[in-house]
Amino acid sequence: MKKYEIMFIVKPTLEEAAIKKAFEDMKKVLTDNKATIVEEKEMGQRDLAYEIKKHKTGYYFLLVTEAPVEAINEFNRISNISDTVIRTLITKLED
């Protein structure tokens, strides 16, 4: 399995419980698809470099995972249709 770094940004207008739930839901997408979470980091609310979907800030989360390509594709698909995630960046790490 390859190693990936996934950073995603959740809407700042959500309540704290909804933000935590969004993070857990996105982790569950990976683990349900046979991925292993190596590291997870909640980076908190930060300013965006530019406005995304009319938001100037967002809650940042970072996951480092060992996953098959299918898990990464499913994560990307779900994050794109999610109404809580406003941006996702997936980077393949060198072995």
VMD Tcl script that draws the C-alpha trace (Angstrom):
set ca {
  {0.00 0.00 0.00}
  {1.11 3.53 -0.73}
  {1.38 6.32 1.80}
  {-0.71 9.47 1.34}
  {-1.08 12.79 3.10}
  {-4.62 14.16 3.02}
  {-5.51 17.67 4.08}
  {-9.10 18.79 4.04}
  {-10.93 21.92 5.15}
  {-14.34 21.88 6.82}
  {-16.81 24.79 6.75}
  {-16.31 27.23 9.64}
  {-20.06 27.87 10.01}
  {-20.70 24.44 11.55}
  {-21.02 23.84 15.29}
  {-18.09 22.17 17.06}
  {-19.89 18.80 17.29}
  {-20.64 18.87 13.56}
  {-17.00 19.64 12.76}
  {-15.84 16.66 14.88}
  {-18.45 14.46 13.19}
  {-17.26 15.52 9.74}
  {-13.68 14.60 10.71}
  {-14.76 11.19 12.04}
  {-16.92 10.54 8.97}
  {-14.02 11.26 6.62}
  {-11.71 8.99 8.64}
  {-14.36 6.27 8.50}
  {-14.43 6.45 4.69}
  {-10.74 5.53 4.69}
  {-10.88 2.80 7.33}
  {-13.96 1.20 5.72}
  {-11.90 0.87 2.53}
  {-8.96 -0.96 4.17}
  {-6.78 2.09 4.82}
  {-4.66 2.53 7.93}
  {-4.47 5.94 9.60}
  {-0.81 6.52 10.50}
  {-1.19 10.04 11.84}
  {-4.03 12.50 12.34}
  {-3.87 16.14 13.27}
  {-6.55 18.71 13.93}
  {-5.01 22.02 12.93}
  {-7.93 24.20 14.01}
  {-9.50 27.22 12.38}
  {-7.26 29.20 10.06}
  {-7.61 31.94 7.48}
  {-7.82 30.82 3.88}
  {-5.42 32.27 1.32}
  {-8.45 33.15 -0.80}
  {-12.20 32.87 -0.42}
  {-13.63 29.39 -1.08}
  {-17.39 29.00 -1.48}
  {-17.88 32.37 0.27}
  {-15.81 31.33 3.33}
  {-12.73 33.22 4.49}
  {-11.74 30.71 7.20}
  {-11.98 26.97 7.66}
  {-11.14 24.11 10.03}
  {-8.08 22.26 8.79}
  {-7.46 18.54 9.29}
  {-4.46 16.45 8.27}
  {-4.37 12.67 7.85}
  {-1.38 10.50 6.95}
  {-2.55 7.11 5.75}
  {-1.38 3.91 4.13}
  {-4.11 3.04 1.72}
  {-4.96 1.27 -1.52}
  {-5.80 3.50 -4.47}
  {-9.48 2.53 -4.21}
  {-9.68 4.02 -0.69}
  {-8.14 7.30 -1.85}
  {-10.50 7.46 -4.83}
  {-13.51 6.86 -2.58}
  {-12.30 9.51 -0.08}
  {-11.91 12.00 -2.93}
  {-15.38 11.17 -4.30}
  {-17.06 11.54 -0.90}
  {-15.24 14.77 -0.04}
  {-16.27 16.30 -3.38}
  {-19.98 15.63 -2.77}
  {-19.89 16.42 0.96}
  {-21.64 19.61 2.02}
  {-19.28 20.05 5.01}
  {-15.90 19.78 3.24}
  {-14.93 22.83 1.19}
  {-11.49 21.73 -0.06}
  {-9.36 18.57 -0.19}
  {-5.70 18.04 -1.10}
  {-4.32 14.51 -1.46}
  {-0.56 14.05 -1.83}
  {1.25 10.76 -2.42}
  {4.29 10.52 -0.14}
  {7.63 9.02 -1.18}
  {8.44 5.65 0.36}
}
mol new
graphics top color blue
foreach p $ca { graphics top sphere $p radius 0.5 }
foreach p [lrange $ca 0 end-1] q [lrange $ca 1 end] { graphics top cylinder $p $q radius 0.2 }
display resetview
